Amino acid sequence: VTYTQEEGELAEWIEKIENTIAVLEQLEIRLNEGKSAHQKIEEGKYGICETGSEEIEEDRLEANPAAKTCKLHMNP
């Protein structure tokens, strides 16, 4: 199968769109995590592990301010 230059350009364009969509999906996830963290701050529940109810370690929150669990209960 031989591709024309136009088909090659179209394939590149589609790939760029797919990559952009993937980035946008990740940004939307991070935005929603940030909104959730903000809601927890307002409720006075920020920094509390959702699994075990203990405090989330400060270094974990520094690395990921939207962390929902402590190190013990992190997903592997």
Helices and strands as residue ranges (DSSP letters): H 5-43, H 58-63
